[in-house]
């Protein structure tokens, strides 16, 4: 199930972890062994959660890397859907392949 307008994971990090613990971005960056600029970009929603950052956050905050990566995926997917009208694809090329006709790239029939 998709979420309507999910928060950026950086917002969650700030609101649920850093602010309640009264931890600054500088202090958190030191604890995570990342540059302050890197963590600041995440917290301010200007950068996403990488797998490496997800591992660091999970270890430091006693969560899971999947939590952070899933939040990032939900956010990214929501943003992409908002820009969906701008995504240009040609359904015609893939239509025949998906329906069992000859794949125009490999010149073979689709299995199934």
C-alpha positions in Angstrom: 0.0 0.0 0.0 1.4 3.4 -0.9 1.4 6.3 1.4 0.0 9.7 0.5 2.8 12.2 0.6 5.2 10.3 2.8 7.8 12.3 4.7 11.4 12.3 3.6 13.4 10.0 5.9 15.5 13.0 6.9 12.4 14.6 8.4 11.7 11.4 10.4 15.3 11.3 11.6 15.1 14.9 12.7 11.6 14.7 14.3 11.7 11.3 16.0 15.4 10.9 16.9 17.5 14.0 16.8 15.1 16.6 18.2 13.7 14.5 21.1 17.3 13.5 22.1 18.4 17.1 21.7 21.2 16.0 19.4 22.6 18.4 16.8 23.4 17.4 13.2 27.1 18.0 14.0 26.9 15.6 17.0 25.0 13.0 15.0 27.4 13.2 12.1 30.3 12.6 14.4 28.6 9.6 16.0 27.8 8.2 12.5 31.3 8.9 11.2 30.0 11.0 8.3 30.5 14.5 7.2 28.2 17.1 8.8 27.4 18.3 5.3 26.3 14.8 4.3 24.0 14.4 7.2 22.7 17.9 6.9 21.6 17.2 3.3 19.7 14.1 4.5 18.0 15.8 7.4 17.0 18.8 5.2 15.6 16.5 2.5 18.2 17.4 -0.1 19.8 13.9 -0.2 18.4 10.4 0.1 19.3 7.6 2.4 21.9 5.4 0.8 22.3 1.7 1.8 25.5 2.7 3.7 23.7 5.5 5.6 20.9 3.1 6.3 23.3 0.7 8.0 24.9 3.5 10.0 21.5 4.8 11.2 20.2 1.3 12.0 23.3 0.6 14.1 23.3 3.9 15.9 19.5 4.1 16.5 18.8 0.4 17.1 16.5 0.2 14.1 16.9 -1.8 10.8 18.5 -0.7 7.6 15.3 -1.8 5.8 13.3 0.7 7.8 15.4 3.6 6.4 15.6 2.2 2.9 11.8 1.5 2.8 11.1 5.0 3.9 13.4 6.3 1.1 11.8 4.1 -1.5 8.3 5.2 -0.5 9.3 8.8 -0.7 11.1 8.4 -4.0 8.1 6.5 -5.5 5.7 9.1 -4.3 7.8 11.9 -5.9 8.1 9.9 -9.1 4.3 9.4 -9.3 3.8 13.2 -8.8 6.0 13.7 -11.9 4.4 10.7 -13.7 2.9 12.9 -16.4 6.4 13.9 -17.4 7.6 10.3 -17.9 7.6 9.4 -21.6 7.5 5.7 -22.6 6.5 3.9 -25.7 4.0 1.1 -24.8 3.8 0.1 -28.5 7.3 -1.4 -28.6 6.8 -3.5 -25.5 3.2 -4.4 -26.1 3.9 -7.1 -28.8 6.6 -8.7 -26.6 4.3 -8.8 -23.6 1.5 -10.2 -25.6 3.5 -13.1 -27.1 4.6 -11.6 -30.4 8.2 -11.3 -31.5 10.5 -9.3 -29.4 11.8 -6.5 -31.7 15.2 -6.4 -29.9 16.0 -10.2 -29.9 13.7 -11.2 -32.8 12.5 -14.1 -30.6 9.0 -15.1 -29.4 8.2 -14.4 -25.8 8.1 -17.5 -23.7 4.6 -17.9 -22.3 
